[in-house]
Amino acid sequence: MKIAIPVHQGRISEHFGGAEAFAFYSVDESSRTLGERQLGAPPEHGRGIFPVWLRQQGATVVLAGGMGPRAAGILAQHGIEVVTGIRGEDQDADAQDDLDGSLD
């Protein structure tokens, strides 16, 4: 499992397509613990580009502030689960909350 969180100006991006970077967390599934956060710069934004790039990075879950239904559908087609409504600055805590099942 690998969690991706879109980031804009150091905060969780309110809009998936407006991300200037993505925070990635590898997950040790046996212990349900997060690996270190790694930031990755996505390719230039274009229709359908982020979902393909995220899958290439190994993402299986995206936690985002907001996302349109088309983007969510494309992510789902690539086997990536989407959780929206995430707000704030603490990507580490939100990724851990997802693991703990408190983000649904």
HELIX and SHEET records of a PDB file:
HELIX    1   1 PHE A   16  GLY A   18  5                                   3    
HELIX    2   2 ILE A   49  GLN A   56  1                                   8    
HELIX    3   3 PRO A   69  GLN A   77  1                                   9    
HELIX    4   4 GLN A   91  ASP A  100  1                                  10    
SHEET    1   A 4 ARG A  11  ILE A  12  0                                        
SHEET    2   A 4 LYS A   2  HIS A   8 -1                                        
SHEET    3   A 4 ALA A  21  ASP A  28 -1                                        
SHEET    4   A 4 THR A  33  GLY A  40 -1                                        
SHEET    1   B 4 ARG A  11  ILE A  12  0                                        
SHEET    2   B 4 LYS A   2  HIS A   8 -1                                        
SHEET    3   B 4 VAL A  61  LEU A  63  1                                        
SHEET    4   B 4 GLU A  81  VAL A  83  1                                        
END                                                                             
